[in-house]
Amino acid sequence: MRYPRDMHGYGPNPPQANWPGGAHVAVQFVLNYEEGGENCILHGDASSEAFLADVVGAAPWPGQRHWNIESMYEYGARAGFWRLHRLFTEAELPVTIYGVATALMRAPAQLAAMQQAGWEIASHGYKWVEHKDMPPDEERRQIAEAIRLHTIATGERPRGWYTGRSSLNTVDLVSEEGGFAYVSDTYDDDLPYWRVHQGRPQLIIPYTLSANDMRFVTASGFANGEEYFQFLKDSFDCLYAEGQAGAPKMMSIGLHCRLVGQPGRYQGLKRFIDYIKGFDKVWVPTRLAIAEHWAKEHPYIAPEVIPSELDKPDFVARYGSIFEHSPWIAERTWEGELAPANDTAIGLHFALRSQFRMATPEERLAVLRAHPDLAGKLAAAKRLTADSTAEQASAGLDALTDAERERFTTLNEHYVEKFGFPFIIAVRDNTKASILAAFEKRIENSVAEEFATACMQVERIALLRLQVVLP
């Protein structure tokens, strides 16, 4: 069973961002332009808007206009936009606009100001409405209509996309539409990454809601501009320090004309902009600039193999020998839940190891018994598996003196007689001397103790084998 969510990402070793100028952090400002694209009876919608406005507990009014909500959105277009436009143009900082297509069509003066400032205008969809229940064909149609209107309004096709109130299908549908340098309908990382859909890679530049001014009008949000500034400052300080330590990241800040465009809230944003100007190693780009940089520095390279996407015969053929002569472990692993988190050596080992641990004691005993004696008759007859041959050779067990071979033979016989399975140790972790020392020590264990120890060594051997074939 394929589990589609990716809980691994870059893992403990994210790529080096290599931001221009050696910047420790890329700070990116998004201004969402939604005013005039929200739910409204005038727009042909079934009810009024209720989302992201200063009306506590607002609910849609079916079949009615909501005068207060409409006027709050109008504030964003009439006053808030211009306050933010002055802030960013005077600070000479670039901005990415997430522009709702129908809102842009109702904002000629604001659109002209965006373009005169040289801001990137990305698509924020056709209308600022909920998509979670929208049929895929209708959402596909609206994506196409958003691109058409955006091109009419701005003179060029959008190269970035963010729906916001997205459906489960949104990122796939936008990727299928194609032509986008990036899609931002995810919140799952501090760095861009490539996502493959239907065999085509699409660059994802994750967004964030934690540093978004929407929290001025949501539960557990910002009560005032000072709280907003402090949160932005703390986020920046954390990311800047990580960049200084060699792991630069990206900080996304989402804004709305009708929210942070209000005077008291605006002051917190202004303080933050003044604050980051005191740092040298800060890059403030558009999202399109980030996309172009990432595509150049980290172009998509298709992996040689993706374990979680293999069919069963191929999966078992590749990984059936990881546990010695026990392909049933790989078979059960494939039949279980596999996800992107299992596509690394550690991740796949976890999945295989889990099946080994869930097996009956008799099944695990059979795995132990499938292992060869160390420096035993099979080795002498060159009848070991390729993995076992390489492992034993790594510790020099293929080149023993007569005395050493006699000692191994005696220990093997006593060990098997006592425990009923061969002595197992992760040879690649050891030397010939440490193997003999462990042999002589462990032969004194109880059967239960040694069964547990041998099982742990089997798991360790499996991990070492996987690390040879997977990153």
C-alpha positions in Angstrom: 0.0 0.0 0.0 1.4 3.4 -1.0 1.2 6.1 1.6 1.5 9.3 -0.4 2.5 11.9 2.3 6.2 12.7 2.5 7.2 12.9 6.1 10.9 12.8 5.3 11.8 15.6 2.9 15.4 16.5 3.0 15.9 14.8 6.3 18.9 15.8 8.5 21.0 17.0 5.6 19.2 19.7 3.6 21.0 21.0 0.5 23.1 24.1 0.6 20.9 26.9 -0.6 23.8 29.0 -1.9 21.8 32.1 -1.8 23.3 35.1 -3.7 26.0 37.0 -1.8 26.3 34.1 0.6 23.1 35.2 2.4 22.3 33.4 5.6 18.5 33.7 4.9 16.2 34.6 2.1 13.3 36.8 3.3 10.4 36.8 1.0 7.4 39.1 1.2 4.1 38.1 -0.4 1.2 40.5 -0.6 -2.1 38.6 -1.3 -4.4 40.8 -3.5 -7.8 39.3 -3.0 -10.1 42.3 -2.7 -12.8 42.1 -5.3 -12.3 38.3 -5.8 -13.9 37.1 -2.6 -17.3 35.4 -2.2 -20.0 38.0 -3.0 -23.5 37.8 -4.5 -22.4 40.5 -7.0 -19.7 38.0 -8.2 -22.2 35.2 -8.8 -21.5 33.4 -5.6 -24.1 31.7 -3.5 -23.3 33.6 -0.3 -21.2 36.4 1.3 -17.6 36.1 2.4 -16.7 35.2 6.0 -13.0 34.5 5.8 -10.1 36.7 7.0 -12.0 39.8 8.0 -12.5 41.7 11.2 -15.8 40.2 12.1 -15.4 37.7 15.0 -17.4 34.5 14.3 -18.5 35.6 10.8 -20.5 33.1 8.8 -21.5 33.2 5.1 -24.9 34.7 4.5 -26.6 32.5 1.8 -28.2 34.7 -0.9 -27.3 37.9 0.8 -24.6 40.6 0.6 -22.7 41.3 3.8 -22.1 45.1 3.8 -19.6 45.1 6.7 -17.4 42.3 5.2 -17.5 43.9 1.8 -16.4 47.2 3.2 -13.5 45.6 5.1 -12.3 44.1 1.8 -12.7 47.5 0.2 -10.5 49.0 2.9 -7.7 46.7 1.7 -8.0 48.0 -1.9 -8.7 51.7 -1.1 -6.3 52.3 1.8 -4.3 49.3 2.9 -2.7 48.5 -0.4 -1.4 52.0 -0.8 0.1 52.1 2.7 2.0 48.8 2.0 2.9 50.0 -1.5 4.6 53.1 0.0 6.4 51.0 2.6 8.0 48.6 0.2 8.8 51.1 -2.6 10.4 53.5 -0.1 12.4 50.6 1.4 13.3 49.4 -2.1 12.3 45.9 -1.4 10.7 43.5 -4.0 7.4 41.9 -3.4 5.5 39.0 -4.9 1.8 39.6 -5.4 -0.5 36.7 -5.1 -3.2 38.1 -7.4 -6.7 36.7 -7.6 -7.5 37.0 -11.3 -11.0 38.5 -10.8 -9.6 40.9 -8.2 -6.8 42.1 -10.5 -9.5 42.8 -13.2 -11.2 45.2 -10.7 -8.0 47.0 -9.6 -6.5 49.0 -12.5 -4.7 51.6 -10.4 -3.3 49.1 -7.9 -2.2 46.8 -10.8 -0.4 49.7 -12.5 1.4 50.5 -9.2 2.5 46.9 -8.8 3.9 46.8 -12.3 5.6 50.2 -12.0 7.3 49.0 -8.8 8.6 45.9 -10.7 6.8 43.5 -8.4 6.3 39.9 -9.4 2.6 39.1 -10.0 1.8 35.4 -9.4 -1.6 33.8 -9.7 -3.8 33.4 -6.7 -6.4 31.6 -8.6 -9.6 32.6 -10.5 -11.6 33.7 -7.4 -10.9 33.8 -3.7 -13.2 31.0 -2.7 -13.0 27.5 -1.1 -11.9 24.7 -3.4 -12.1 21.7 -1.1 -15.4 20.4 -2.5 -14.8 21.6 -6.1 -14.8 18.8 -8.7 -11.5 18.3 -10.5 -12.9 19.3 -13.9 -14.3 22.5 -12.5 -11.1 23.4 -10.7 -9.2 22.6 -13.9 -11.5 25.0 -15.8 -11.0 27.7 -13.2 -7.2 27.3 -13.3 -7.3 27.9 -17.1 -9.6 30.9 -16.6 -7.4 32.4 -14.0 -4.4 32.2 -16.4 -6.5 33.8 -19.2 -7.7 36.7 -17.1 -4.3 37.2 -15.4 -2.7 37.4 -18.9 -5.3 40.0 -20.0 -4.8 42.1 -16.8 -1.0 42.0 -16.6 0.0 41.4 -20.2 1.8 38.2 -19.4 1.1 34.7 -18.2 1.8 34.1 -14.5 4.9 32.0 -13.7 4.0 31.4 -10.0 0.9 29.9 -8.5 -0.8 29.8 -5.1 -4.5 28.9 -4.7 -4.6 29.2 -0.9 -8.0 27.8 -0.1 -6.9 24.7 -2.1 -8.3 21.2 -2.6 -6.6 17.9 -2.4 -6.2 18.1 -6.2 -4.8 21.6 -6.6 -1.1 21.0 -6.7 -1.6 18.1 -9.1 -3.9 20.1 -11.4 -1.6 23.1 -11.5 1.4 20.8 -12.2 -0.6 19.2 -15.1 -1.4 22.6 -16.5 2.3 23.3 -16.7 4.3 26.4 -17.4 4.9 27.4 -13.8 8.3 28.1 -12.4 6.9 27.2 -9.0 3.8 26.3 -7.0 3.4 27.3 -3.4 0.3 25.4 -2.1 2.3 23.6 0.6 3.6 24.5 4.0 6.0 21.7 4.6 9.5 23.0 4.4 11.9 25.9 4.8 13.5 25.3 1.4 12.2 24.7 -2.1 12.0 21.1 -3.4 11.0 19.2 -6.5 7.8 17.2 -6.6 7.2 14.7 -9.4 3.7 14.3 -10.8 2.9 12.0 -13.8 6.6 11.8 -14.5 7.1 15.6 -14.6 9.0 17.5 -11.9 7.4 20.7 -10.5 9.3 23.1 -8.3 7.5 23.7 -5.0 8.3 26.8 -3.0 6.6 26.2 0.4 4.6 29.0 1.9 3.8 29.6 5.6 0.8 30.6 7.7 2.7 31.0 11.0 4.2 34.3 9.9 1.1 35.3 8.0 -0.9 38.4 9.0 -4.1 36.3 8.8 -3.3 35.5 12.4 -4.6 38.9 13.4 -8.1 37.6 12.7 -7.8 34.0 13.8 -7.7 32.2 17.1 -4.4 32.2 19.0 -3.2 34.9 16.7 -1.5 38.4 17.0 -3.3 40.9 19.1 -1.3 43.9 17.9 1.6 45.0 15.8 4.1 44.5 18.6 3.3 40.8 18.8 3.6 40.4 15.1 7.0 42.1 15.0 8.2 39.9 17.8 7.2 36.8 16.1 8.8 37.9 12.8 11.9 38.9 14.6 12.2 35.6 16.5 11.6 33.6 13.2 14.3 35.7 11.4 16.8 35.4 14.3 16.4 31.6 14.3 16.8 31.2 10.6 19.7 33.7 10.4 21.6 31.8 13.1 21.0 28.5 11.2 22.4 30.2 8.1 25.4 31.4 9.9 26.0 27.8 11.0 26.0 26.7 7.4 22.4 25.8 6.7 20.6 28.8 5.0 16.9 28.7 4.8 14.0 30.7 3.4 11.5 32.9 5.4 8.1 33.6 3.9 5.9 36.4 5.1 2.3 36.5 3.9 0.5 39.8 4.0 -3.0 41.1 3.2 -4.0 44.7 2.3 -7.1 44.7 4.5 -5.2 43.1 7.5 -1.6 44.4 8.0 -2.6 47.4 5.9 -4.4 48.6 9.1 -2.3 51.3 10.8 -1.7 49.6 14.2 -0.8 46.3 12.6 1.3 48.0 9.9 3.7 49.4 12.5 4.8 45.9 13.5 5.6 45.1 9.8 7.5 48.3 9.4 9.6 47.7 12.5 10.5 44.3 11.1 11.6 45.7 7.8 13.8 48.3 9.6 15.2 45.5 11.8 16.4 43.2 9.0 18.0 46.1 7.2 20.6 46.0 10.0 21.9 42.6 8.8 24.4 42.2 5.9 23.7 38.6 4.9 20.1 38.9 4.0 18.6 38.3 0.5 15.2 39.8 -0.1 13.9 38.3 -3.5 10.7 37.7 -5.2 9.5 34.1 -5.2 10.2 33.9 -8.9 13.8 34.9 -8.2 14.0 32.1 -5.6 12.6 29.6 -8.2 15.1 30.7 -10.8 18.0 30.4 -8.4 16.9 27.0 -7.1 16.4 25.6 -10.6 20.0 26.7 -11.5 21.7 25.6 -8.2 19.6 22.5 -7.7 18.2 21.2 -11.0 16.0 18.2 -10.8 17.9 14.9 -11.0 15.7 11.8 -11.2 16.7 9.2 -8.6 17.9 5.8 -9.9 15.3 4.0 -7.9 12.4 4.9 -5.6 11.7 1.9 -3.4 8.2 2.8 -2.4 7.2 3.1 -6.1 8.5 -0.3 -7.3 6.2 -3.1 -8.2 6.3 -6.2 -6.0 8.6 -8.4 -8.2 11.2 -5.7 -8.6 11.0 -4.7 -4.9 11.6 -8.3 -3.8 14.3 -8.8 -6.4 16.2 -5.7 -5.1 15.7 -6.1 -1.4 14.8 -9.8 -0.8 18.4 -10.6 0.1 18.8 -7.8 2.7 17.8 -10.3 5.4 19.8 -13.5 4.5 17.8 -16.0 2.4 14.5 -14.5 3.7 12.7 -12.8 0.8 9.4 -13.1 2.7 10.4 -10.1 4.7 10.6 -7.9 1.6 7.3 -9.4 0.4 5.5 -8.5 3.6 7.2 -5.0 3.5 5.9 -4.3 0.1 2.4 -5.5 1.1 2.5 -3.2 4.1 2.6 0.6 4.1 5.4 2.2 2.1 5.9 5.9 1.8 8.5 8.5 0.6 9.9 8.2 4.1 11.0 4.7 3.3 13.0 5.7 0.2 16.3 6.1 2.1 18.5 3.4 3.6 17.2 4.3 7.1 13.6 4.5 6.0 13.6 1.2 4.1 15.5 -0.5 6.9 12.8 0.6 9.3 10.1 -0.9 7.1 12.0 -4.2 6.6 13.0 -4.4 10.2 9.5 -3.8 11.4 8.3 -6.9 9.5 11.2 -8.9 11.0 10.2 -7.8 14.5 6.5 -8.6 13.8 7.4 -12.1 12.7 6.8 -15.1 15.0 9.8 -16.3 17.1 9.9 -19.4 14.8 10.2 -17.2 11.7 12.9 -15.1 13.2 14.7 -18.2 14.3 14.6 -19.3 10.7 16.2 -16.0 9.6 19.0 -16.6 12.2 19.5 -20.2 10.9 19.7 -18.9 7.3 23.0 -17.1 8.2 26.3 -18.9 7.5 28.9 -19.8 10.0 31.7 -17.3 10.2 34.7 -18.6 8.3 32.9 -22.0 8.1 32.5 -24.7 5.5 30.3 -22.6 3.1 33.0 -19.9 3.1 35.7 -22.4 2.4 33.6 -23.9 -0.4 32.9 -20.3 -1.8 29.2 -20.9 -1.5 28.3 -17.8 0.5 26.0 -15.1 -0.9 27.7 -12.2 -2.5 26.8 -10.0 0.5 28.2 -12.5 3.0 31.3 -13.1 1.0 32.1 -9.3 0.9 31.3 -8.9 4.5 33.5 -11.7 5.8 36.3 -10.6 3.5 36.1 -7.1 4.9 37.3 -8.4 8.3 39.9 -10.7 6.8 37.9 -13.9 7.5 38.8 -15.2 4.1 42.5 -15.2 5.0 42.8 -17.0 8.3 45.8 -18.8 9.6 45.4 -22.5 10.4 45.2 -21.7 14.1 42.6 -19.0 13.6 40.5 -21.3 11.4 40.6 -24.0 14.0 39.6 -21.6 16.7 36.6 -20.4 14.6 35.6 -24.0 13.8 35.6 -25.0 17.5 33.6 -21.9 18.6 31.1 -22.4 15.7 30.5 -26.0 16.8 30.0 -25.1 20.5 27.8 -22.1 19.7 25.4 -23.9 17.4 25.2 -26.8 19.8 24.2 -24.4 22.6 21.9 -22.0 20.8 20.7 -23.8 17.7 21.7 -21.1 15.3 25.0 -19.8 14.0 27.0 -16.9 15.6 25.9 -13.7 13.9 27.7 -10.4 14.1 27.8 -7.3 11.9 31.3 -8.1 10.4 31.7 -4.7 8.8 31.6 -3.0 12.2 34.4 -5.3 13.5 37.9 -6.6 13.1 39.0 -10.2 13.2 40.2 -9.7 16.7 37.0 -8.0 18.0 34.9 -10.8 16.3 36.8 -13.5 18.2 36.5 -11.5 21.4 32.7 -11.1 21.0 32.4 -14.8 20.0 34.1 -15.9 23.2 32.0 -13.5 25.4 28.6 -14.1 23.9 28.9 -17.9 24.0 28.4 -17.5 27.8 25.0 -15.9 27.3 21.7 -17.5 28.0 19.6 -18.7 25.1 17.1 -15.9 25.5 19.9 -13.3 25.8 21.7 -14.6 22.7 18.5 -14.8 20.6 17.9 -11.1 21.3 21.5 -10.2 20.6 21.6 -12.2 17.3 18.4 -10.6 16.2 19.8 -7.1 16.8 22.9 -8.1 14.8 20.7 -9.3 11.9 19.0 -5.9 11.8 22.4 -4.2 11.9 23.7 -6.3 9.0 20.5 -5.4 7.0 21.1 -1.7 7.5 24.7 -1.9 6.4 23.6 -3.8 3.3 21.0 -1.2 2.5 23.5 1.7 2.9 25.5 0.2 0.1 22.6 0.4 -2.4 20.6 3.4 -1.1 21.6 7.0 0.1 
